[in-house]
């Protein structure tokens, strides 16, 4: 059974459309696939940028950062995830 998806038209500058065509040809993919991947990558980068900004803001408050690190360290034993063959990880504290 063929999957159907709703679609729409998006207007792009000619130069951008040509770049999408070139990338699609190089990767043997459809232009739609190239655009979907590009938007997903952009979304992920924005998310990580926001996460990094939140950590930076947290680090500006030494008491809040220490509280966060203290709470996070309680999860350190789970790093091995129950695998006795897993190498032990260093418990060196970062960001101090």
C-alpha positions, -999 to 999 in steps of 0.1 A, spaced: 0 0 0 14 34 -10 17 60 18 2 94 9 13 126 25 -2 160 24 20 185 7 23 221 -1 42 245 -23 70 266 -10 85 294 -30 123 295 -30 148 318 -45 160 304 -78 196 300 -65 183 280 -35 162 258 -57 192 251 -78 213 242 -48 186 218 -37 186 202 -71 224 198 -71 224 182 -36 195 159 -46 214 148 -77 247 143 -58 229 122 -31 206 104 -54 177 117 -34 146 136 -42 145 174 -36 118 168 -10 141 144 9 169 170 8 146 197 21 131 175 48 166 166 60 178 202 59 148 214 80 153 186 105 190 194 108 182 231 113 156 222 140 181 200 158 208 228 157 183 253 171 174 229 199 211 224 208 217 261 207 188 267 231 201 239 254 236 254 254 222 289 262 202 274 291 233 257 305 253 290 301 226 308 320 226 282 347 264 284 350 261 322 356 245 314 390 272 294 410 247 282 436 222 270 409 251 253 390 264 235 421 229 223 429 225 211 393 258 193 394 251 177 428 217 164 415 233 152 383 260 133 401 234 112 418 228 96 383 265 87 378 260 51 389 236 46 360 263 53 335 273 17 336 237 8 330 240 -25 349 267 -39 325 294 -53 348 318 -54 317 314 -17 312 345 3 321 342 25 351 339 61 342 359 89 358 338 109 382 358 140 375 335 170 379 334 193 349 328 230 348 344 239 381 
